[in-house]
């Protein structure tokens, strides 16, 4: 099982969008939904757990779809150095 863990840090907010900084000090302005996914990557949640908790944070019912591919977001965050491999 894969338990993604966020790395990097948050910095000042750019408008309404959070900014994440990787260990190389490169900053990324991210969508608030991406920030929620990143913040749920604590090394204890599986991708499935993150999907459920993400949808709960958005207040979605079981029948509603968030239209966010959480696994894809995690892969993208991993590629730019914001998720540990």
C-alpha positions as CSV (number, residue, x, y, z in Angstrom):
1,X,0.0,0.0,0.0
2,X,1.2,3.5,-0.8
3,X,1.1,6.2,2.0
4,X,2.1,9.5,0.4
5,X,3.8,12.0,2.6
6,X,3.9,15.7,1.9
7,X,7.3,17.5,1.9
8,X,8.2,21.1,1.4
9,X,6.4,24.0,3.1
10,X,3.7,26.5,2.6
11,X,4.6,30.1,2.0
12,X,2.6,33.3,1.7
13,X,-0.7,33.1,-0.2
14,X,-0.9,34.6,-3.7
15,X,-4.4,36.1,-3.9
16,X,-6.7,33.2,-2.9
17,X,-4.2,30.5,-4.0
18,X,-1.7,28.8,-1.6
19,X,1.9,28.7,-2.5
20,X,3.9,25.5,-1.8
21,X,7.7,25.5,-1.8
22,X,9.8,22.3,-2.4
23,X,13.1,21.5,-0.8
24,X,15.0,23.2,-3.7
25,X,13.2,26.4,-2.7
26,X,11.1,26.5,-5.9
27,X,7.6,27.9,-5.3
28,X,4.4,26.7,-6.9
29,X,1.1,28.5,-6.8
30,X,-1.5,25.8,-6.5
31,X,-5.3,25.5,-6.6
32,X,-6.9,25.3,-3.2
33,X,-8.1,21.8,-4.0
34,X,-4.5,20.7,-4.7
35,X,-3.5,22.2,-1.4
36,X,-6.1,20.2,0.4
37,X,-4.8,17.0,-1.2
38,X,-1.2,17.9,-0.3
39,X,-2.2,18.6,3.3
40,X,-3.9,15.2,3.6
41,X,-0.6,13.4,2.6
42,X,0.6,12.8,6.1
43,X,2.3,9.4,5.5
44,X,-0.6,7.6,7.3
45,X,-3.4,8.1,4.7
46,X,-3.6,5.9,1.6
47,X,-4.7,7.4,-1.7
48,X,-8.2,6.0,-1.1
49,X,-8.3,7.6,2.4
50,X,-7.2,10.9,0.9
51,X,-9.9,10.7,-1.7
52,X,-12.6,10.2,0.9
53,X,-11.3,12.9,3.3
54,X,-10.9,15.3,0.4
55,X,-14.5,14.8,-0.6
56,X,-15.6,15.2,3.0
57,X,-13.7,18.5,3.3
58,X,-15.5,19.7,0.2
59,X,-18.8,18.6,1.8
60,X,-19.7,16.3,-1.0
61,X,-22.2,13.4,-0.6
62,X,-21.3,9.9,-1.5
63,X,-23.1,10.3,-4.8
64,X,-21.3,13.4,-5.8
65,X,-18.0,13.4,-7.6
66,X,-15.3,16.0,-6.8
67,X,-14.1,15.8,-10.4
68,X,-10.5,15.8,-9.0
69,X,-8.2,12.9,-9.8
70,X,-6.5,12.7,-6.4
71,X,-4.1,10.0,-7.5
72,X,-3.1,12.2,-10.5
73,X,-2.6,15.2,-8.2
74,X,-0.4,13.2,-5.9
75,X,1.7,12.0,-8.9
76,X,2.1,15.6,-10.1
77,X,3.1,16.8,-6.6
78,X,5.5,13.9,-6.4
79,X,7.1,14.9,-9.8
80,X,7.7,18.5,-8.6
81,X,9.2,17.4,-5.2
82,X,6.3,18.0,-2.9
83,X,5.5,14.4,-2.0
84,X,8.0,11.9,-0.7
85,X,8.6,8.8,-2.8
